[in-house]
Amino acid sequence: MHPRLLLRAEGIAAFAAAAAAYYLLGGPLWLFLVLGLAPDLSMVGYLAGPRAGSALYNAAHTYVAPLALGAVGVAAGAPWVTWVALVWAAHVGADRAVGYGLKYPTGFRDTHLSRLPGRAVEAPTVEPSGGD
């Protein structure tokens, strides 16, 4: 099986497990819906350029932070913290399932899963004036 398919299947499994745990732990549906796309707010980092954008996006789109947050929520007996972590993990899983991967600093469309389709947008170049 191709690694890209395995990574997408892994995303489906992570989404399903996180969503099921959220439901079983009594998380409210409204919170899941409100926070479902919250990690995508990290795309604002691209306003500072592709290097900063990819760093912020990747920090919000790995399983490291939601797993750590979930462990804190469980250890502290704070279900709302655990719910936030599960929504976050579900988001990351859903992104992987549909092919959105971690970003390279070369551009938003360059991911660890593939190069996303679409027209490349290049920065405008400034030609020297030639002394007119």
C-alpha positions in Angstrom: 0.0 0.0 0.0 1.3 3.5 -0.8 2.4 5.6 2.2 0.1 8.4 1.3 -2.9 6.1 1.5 -1.7 4.8 4.9 -1.3 8.4 6.2 -4.9 9.2 5.0 -6.2 6.0 6.6 -4.4 7.0 9.8 -6.1 10.3 9.6 -9.5 8.7 9.3 -8.7 6.4 12.3 -7.5 9.4 14.4 -10.6 11.4 13.5 -13.0 8.5 14.3 -11.2 7.7 17.6 -11.1 11.4 18.8 -14.7 12.0 17.8 -15.9 8.8 19.5 -14.0 9.6 22.7 -15.5 13.1 22.6 -19.0 11.7 22.3 -18.4 9.0 25.0 -17.0 11.6 27.4 -20.1 13.7 27.0 -18.7 16.6 25.1 -21.4 19.0 23.8 -22.0 19.0 20.1 -22.0 22.8 20.0 -18.4 22.9 21.3 -17.3 20.4 18.7 -18.9 22.5 15.9 -17.5 25.8 17.2 -13.9 24.5 17.7 -13.8 22.2 14.7 -12.0 24.6 12.5 -10.2 26.6 15.2 -6.7 25.1 14.3 -7.1 26.6 10.9 -6.8 30.1 12.4 -3.1 29.3 12.4 -3.0 30.1 8.7 -2.9 33.8 9.7 0.8 33.1 10.1 1.2 33.2 6.3 0.6 36.9 6.5 4.2 37.1 7.8 5.5 34.9 5.0 5.7 31.2 4.2 8.4 30.3 6.7 6.5 31.8 9.7 3.2 30.6 8.2 4.3 27.0 7.9 5.8 27.0 11.4 2.6 28.2 13.0 0.4 26.0 10.8 2.5 22.9 11.6 2.5 23.7 15.3 -1.3 23.6 15.2 -1.6 20.6 13.0 0.4 17.9 14.6 -0.9 15.5 17.3 1.8 16.6 19.9 -0.1 19.6 21.4 -3.6 18.0 21.5 -2.2 14.8 23.1 -0.3 16.8 25.7 -3.4 18.9 26.4 -5.5 15.8 26.6 -3.2 14.3 29.1 -3.3 17.5 31.2 -7.1 17.4 31.0 -7.3 13.8 32.2 -4.7 14.2 34.9 -6.4 17.4 36.2 -9.9 15.9 36.0 -10.9 18.8 33.7 -13.3 17.3 31.1 -13.6 20.6 29.1 -9.8 20.6 28.6 -10.0 17.0 27.4 -12.9 17.9 25.1 -10.8 20.7 23.5 -7.9 18.3 23.0 -10.2 15.7 21.4 -11.7 18.3 19.0 -8.2 19.4 18.1 -7.0 15.9 17.4 -10.1 15.2 15.4 -9.4 18.3 13.2 -5.8 17.1 12.6 -7.1 13.6 11.7 -9.7 15.0 9.3 -7.1 17.2 7.6 -4.9 14.2 7.1 -7.8 12.1 5.8 -8.6 14.6 3.0 -4.9 15.1 2.1 -3.9 18.3 4.0 -0.5 17.7 5.4 2.2 19.5 7.3 3.6 22.5 5.3 7.0 23.1 4.0 8.4 26.6 4.2 8.5 26.8 0.4 4.7 27.5 0.2 1.3 26.6 1.5 0.7 24.0 -1.2 3.9 22.0 -0.4 2.9 19.4 2.2 4.3 16.2 3.5 1.5 14.3 1.8 1.8 15.9 -1.7 1.8 19.1 -3.6 -1.7 20.4 -3.4 -3.3 21.2 -6.8 -3.8 24.7 -7.9 -2.0 27.6 -9.6 1.2 28.6 -7.9 1.3 32.2 -6.8 4.7 33.8 -7.1 5.9 37.0 -5.4 6.1 39.9 -7.8 9.6 40.9 -8.9 10.8 44.4 -9.1 13.0 45.2 -12.1 15.8 47.7 -11.7 14.8 51.1 -13.2 18.0 51.5 -15.3 18.5 55.2 -14.2 15.8 57.0 -16.1 
